[in-house]
Amino acid sequence: MHRFRFLYGPLALTLIAGIAIAVAIVSAEPRQSVAAKRPKPTTFGAVIDPPQSGRLFAEFEEQDAIILGFNELIQFHHQTLVDLVRAINGRVQIIGLISSPDQEQQVRNLLSQHEVSAESIEFFFWPAVSMWVQDYGPLFLVGDEMRVIDFCYGFPDREAEDQTALAFAAKYGMKIANSRLTMEGGNLLSNGQGFCVTSSVLIEQNANRGYDFQKIASILKSDFRMNQWSYLLPLEGEATGHVDMYLTFVDPTTVVLGEYAGADDAKNALRLEKNREILASVRLEEDKALKIVRMPMPSRRDGLWRTYTNVIYANGMVLVPQYPDYCPDLDARALEVYRKLLPDWQVVGIDASSIIQKRGSLHCISLNVPFLPKADAQE
């Protein structure tokens, strides 16, 4: 299944003209510590009232599990599935999203053929057909209690995908809170301390609700407990408009931002430079500036949007997309960037040549889960 976004309308043009106000301050409340603590067992269980505290989990934090979109990987991207499981095995529990019961045995057979253990996998059957679980799966608030955030996945004829957060919360006995935003998860990245980044596509998608950027800022504060929000320019011509196609947080104060050579893509080189200027204006706790590290973006001469920021974080390991038949020299540079930024982490390249054909990469087919309730918490 290919990934698309809503087409630009007049609002997007207005945003581009108004780039100077693209950093929105949501509130001046103190930001919460990035150190996550496991919620008490009593905080699990179905609740739909709005969260009163907490913070949006950051993907580079310690986590209990990673959801992977096995539903399409087992059909079309066998080697990607095998490579991901082999890399993550033993480091974090894998929750394999499958859309039919027979896919569990298919995955087990495939892994067995490649001598990869399936012991760390728990299968989650839900009839979502898309492997892009990052876009429609649950987001998580952590703190004294943990909440699943169920936002509106606004694509038509995708009811199962839109209800995945509810199904996941029900399976694991988690509290849930509904958000009033239409969005995809790949277009909201958190630093874990009350600051988030999206592209301006988030504003486009909520225009039919009557929301302007100030209303969206208010919802990001109330539903996602954000203190500060930057909305950036999407890549021109890229189908999703998602910020994860050119940016990732590696820690609360450091972002990796894509960079095109002007000769390869002059328009998007300029857009990414404007995004750098926006991010450079952000001030975090104690007036600290973001550290912005540029990452080379592969040429689009064949029409594909290859990216090195669409990564998976897995408890001290970062899985980085690679495209060995297209740009092996850039592949090596990308790995080196992460090794310098995360010297104590294991940096692993994963061939994403197959899934990038569908307009997404590793981050898009994965979703980090901070905590799973233990057996005694569900009794």
C-alpha positions in Angstrom: 0.0 0.0 0.0 1.4 3.4 -1.0 1.3 6.4 1.3 -0.3 9.7 0.4 -1.4 12.9 2.0 -4.0 15.5 1.4 -3.2 17.9 -1.5 -2.2 21.5 -0.9 -5.0 24.1 -0.7 -4.9 27.8 -0.2 -4.0 27.4 3.5 -0.7 25.8 2.6 0.2 28.7 0.4 -0.6 31.1 3.2 1.6 29.1 5.6 4.5 29.3 3.2 4.1 33.0 2.9 3.9 33.3 6.7 7.0 31.3 7.5 8.2 33.9 10.1 5.5 32.8 12.5 6.0 29.1 12.1 7.1 28.5 15.7 4.0 28.5 18.0 4.4 28.8 21.8 1.7 26.7 23.5 2.3 27.7 27.1 5.0 28.8 29.4 4.6 25.9 31.9 7.8 24.1 33.0 8.7 21.2 30.9 8.7 17.8 32.5 11.7 15.6 33.0 12.5 13.2 30.2 13.2 10.4 32.7 10.2 8.0 32.3 9.0 6.0 35.2 6.8 2.9 34.9 3.2 3.8 35.7 1.6 2.1 38.8 -0.4 -1.0 37.8 -3.6 0.8 38.9 -3.1 3.4 36.1 -3.8 0.8 33.4 -7.4 0.3 32.3 -9.9 1.9 30.0 -10.6 5.6 30.7 -11.6 8.2 28.1 -11.3 11.4 30.0 -8.7 13.9 28.9 -5.2 13.6 30.4 -4.4 16.0 33.2 -0.6 15.4 33.2 2.2 13.6 31.5 4.2 14.1 28.4 4.4 12.6 24.9 6.8 9.7 24.8 10.0 10.2 22.7 11.1 7.3 20.5 14.7 7.4 21.6 13.7 6.6 25.2 13.9 3.2 26.8 10.9 1.2 25.8 9.1 -2.2 26.4 8.1 -3.0 22.8 8.1 -2.1 19.1 5.1 -2.7 16.9 6.0 -3.7 13.4 3.6 -3.8 10.4 3.9 -7.5 9.6 0.6 -7.4 7.7 2.2 -6.2 4.5 5.8 -7.0 5.2 4.9 -10.8 5.1 3.2 -10.3 1.8 5.6 -8.1 -0.1 8.8 -7.4 1.9 10.2 -10.6 3.3 13.8 -9.6 3.6 12.9 -6.4 5.4 10.9 -8.3 7.9 13.7 -10.8 8.5 16.4 -8.1 8.8 14.3 -6.1 11.3 13.5 -9.1 13.6 17.1 -10.3 13.5 18.4 -6.9 14.5 15.9 -6.2 17.3 15.7 -9.7 18.7 16.6 -9.8 22.4 16.7 -6.0 22.7 13.0 -5.2 22.9 9.8 -7.2 22.6 8.3 -7.2 19.1 4.6 -6.9 18.6 3.8 -8.1 15.1 0.6 -6.5 13.6 -1.1 -9.1 11.4 -4.3 -8.7 9.5 -5.3 -12.3 9.4 -4.6 -15.3 11.7 -2.7 -17.3 9.0 -0.1 -14.5 8.8 1.3 -15.6 12.2 2.3 -19.0 10.8 3.6 -17.4 7.6 5.9 -15.1 9.7 7.1 -18.0 11.8 7.8 -20.1 8.7 9.7 -17.2 7.1 11.9 -16.6 10.2 12.6 -20.3 10.6 13.8 -20.5 7.0 16.3 -17.8 7.8 17.2 -19.2 11.2 15.9 -16.2 13.1 14.1 -16.8 16.4 10.5 -15.7 16.8 10.6 -16.0 20.6 10.5 -12.2 21.2 7.4 -11.8 19.0 3.9 -11.4 20.3 1.3 -11.3 17.5 -1.4 -8.7 17.5 -4.3 -9.6 15.2 -6.3 -6.6 13.9 -7.7 -6.3 10.4 -5.7 -3.2 9.4 -4.3 -3.8 5.9 -1.6 -1.1 5.8 1.9 -1.7 7.2 2.3 2.0 8.0 1.5 1.5 11.6 3.4 4.7 12.6 0.7 6.7 10.9 -2.4 5.2 12.4 -1.3 3.4 15.6 -1.4 4.7 19.2 0.6 7.5 20.6 1.5 7.4 24.3 1.6 9.8 27.2 3.9 8.8 30.1 4.3 10.1 33.6 2.5 9.3 36.8 0.1 7.4 34.6 0.1 6.2 31.0 -2.4 6.9 28.3 -2.9 5.8 24.8 -3.9 8.8 22.6 -6.4 7.9 19.9 -6.4 10.6 17.2 -8.4 10.7 14.0 -6.8 8.9 11.1 -8.6 10.8 8.4 -8.2 8.5 5.3 -11.5 7.3 3.8 -12.3 3.5 3.9 -9.7 2.9 6.6 -11.9 2.2 9.6 -9.8 -0.6 10.9 -6.7 1.5 10.8 -8.4 4.3 12.6 -9.6 2.0 15.4 -6.1 0.4 15.9 -5.3 2.5 19.0 -8.6 1.5 20.6 -7.9 -2.2 19.8 -4.4 -2.0 21.2 -5.5 -0.3 24.4 -8.2 -2.9 24.9 -5.8 -5.8 24.3 -3.3 -4.5 26.8 -5.8 -3.0 29.3 -4.5 0.6 28.9 -6.2 3.9 29.6 -7.1 5.8 26.5 -7.8 9.4 25.7 -9.3 10.8 22.5 -7.7 13.6 20.6 -9.6 16.1 18.4 -7.0 16.2 15.7 -6.9 14.6 12.3 -3.4 13.5 11.6 -0.9 10.8 11.0 1.7 9.8 13.6 4.6 10.1 11.1 3.9 13.8 11.1 4.3 14.5 14.8 7.7 14.0 16.5 8.4 14.7 20.2 11.5 15.5 22.1 10.0 14.0 25.2 10.1 17.3 27.1 7.0 19.1 25.8 8.3 20.2 22.3 7.0 18.7 19.1 7.6 19.2 15.4 5.1 18.7 12.5 4.8 19.9 9.0 2.2 22.4 8.0 0.2 19.6 6.5 -1.2 19.1 10.0 -2.9 22.5 9.6 -4.2 21.6 6.2 -5.8 18.4 7.4 -7.7 20.2 10.2 -8.9 23.1 8.2 -12.2 21.4 7.5 -12.8 21.3 11.3 -12.4 25.0 11.4 -9.1 24.8 13.2 -6.4 27.4 12.6 -2.9 27.0 13.9 -3.8 28.6 17.2 -6.6 26.1 17.8 -4.2 23.2 16.9 -1.6 24.6 19.3 -4.3 24.6 22.1 -5.2 20.9 21.3 -1.5 19.9 21.3 -1.3 21.3 24.8 -4.5 19.8 26.1 -4.4 16.4 24.4 -0.7 15.8 23.9 0.6 18.0 26.9 2.9 20.0 24.6 4.4 23.3 25.6 5.9 24.3 22.3 5.3 23.4 18.7 7.1 24.1 15.4 5.4 23.5 12.1 7.8 23.2 9.2 7.5 23.2 5.4 6.9 19.8 3.9 9.0 18.6 1.0 7.6 19.8 -2.2 6.2 16.9 -4.3 6.7 14.3 -1.6 3.5 12.3 -1.3 3.0 12.2 2.5 4.1 15.6 3.7 5.3 14.0 6.9 8.1 15.5 9.0 9.7 12.0 9.6 10.8 11.9 6.0 13.4 14.6 6.7 13.8 14.9 10.5 14.3 12.9 13.7 15.2 13.7 17.3 18.1 11.7 18.7 17.8 13.2 22.2 15.8 16.0 23.8 18.0 18.8 22.4 19.3 17.4 19.1 17.6 17.0 15.8 18.9 15.4 12.6 17.6 17.4 9.6 17.9 16.4 6.0 19.8 18.4 3.5 19.6 18.3 -0.3 22.4 19.4 -2.6 21.2 22.3 -4.6 22.0 20.6 -7.9 19.8 17.6 -6.9 16.8 19.5 -5.7 17.1 23.3 -5.5 13.5 23.9 -4.3 13.6 21.4 -1.4 17.2 22.4 -0.5 15.7 25.9 0.1 12.8 24.5 2.0 15.0 22.5 4.3 17.2 25.5 4.9 14.1 27.5 5.9 13.2 24.7 8.2 16.7 24.9 9.7 16.1 28.6 10.4 12.8 27.8 12.1 14.3 25.2 14.3 17.3 27.5 15.1 14.8 30.0 16.6 13.5 27.4 19.1 14.5 27.9 22.7 14.2 25.0 25.1 14.5 24.9 28.8 16.9 27.5 30.3 16.9 29.3 26.9 18.9 26.4 25.3 19.0 26.2 21.5 18.4 23.0 19.6 21.5 21.4 18.1 20.7 20.8 14.4 22.8 18.2 12.6 22.4 18.1 8.8 22.0 14.7 7.0 22.5 14.3 3.3 19.4 13.3 1.4 19.9 11.0 -1.6 19.2 12.4 -5.1 15.6 11.9 -6.4 16.7 11.3 -10.0 14.5 8.1 -10.2 11.5 9.8 -8.4 11.9 8.1 -5.0 12.1 9.9 -1.7 14.9 8.1 0.0 15.6 9.3 3.6 18.1 8.6 6.4 15.9 10.2 9.2 13.2 7.6 9.0 14.8 5.5 11.6 13.8 3.0 14.4 15.1 3.5 17.9 15.3 0.3 19.9 16.8 0.5 23.4 20.4 1.6 22.5 20.2 0.6 18.9 19.2 2.8 16.0 18.2 1.1 12.7 19.0 3.3 9.7 17.6 2.9 6.2 20.1 1.9 3.6 19.9 1.9 -0.2 23.0 -0.1 -1.3 22.1 -0.4 -5.0 21.6 3.3 -5.3 23.8 5.4 -3.0 26.2 3.2 -1.0 28.6 6.2 -0.3 25.7 8.2 1.3 24.6 5.1 3.2 28.0 5.0 4.9 27.9 8.7 5.6 24.5 8.4 7.2 25.7 5.6 9.5 28.7 7.7 10.5 26.5 10.7 11.4 24.5 8.5 13.9 27.6 6.9 15.3 29.0 10.4 16.1 25.8 11.5 17.7 25.1 8.3 19.6 28.6 6.9 20.5 27.2 4.5 23.0 24.5 3.1 20.7 24.7 0.3 18.2 24.1 1.7 14.7 22.7 -0.8 12.3 21.9 -0.3 8.6 18.8 -2.0 7.2 18.2 -2.3 3.5 15.1 -0.3 2.8 15.3 -0.5 -1.0 12.0 -2.5 -1.2 9.7 -0.5 1.1 10.9 2.9 -0.2 9.2 2.0 -3.4 5.9 2.3 -1.5 6.8 5.9 -0.3 7.9 5.1 3.2 10.8 3.7 5.2 11.7 2.1 8.6 10.0 4.6 10.9 6.8 4.4 9.0 6.4 0.6 9.5 7.2 0.7 13.3 5.8 2.2 16.5 7.6 2.4 19.9 5.6 1.3 23.0 7.0 2.8 26.2 5.4 0.4 28.7 3.4 -2.8 28.6 1.4 -3.7 31.7 2.9 -6.7 33.5 0.8 -9.7 34.2 0.1 -8.7 37.8 -1.1 -5.3 36.6 -3.9 -6.9 34.6 -5.3 -9.1 37.4 
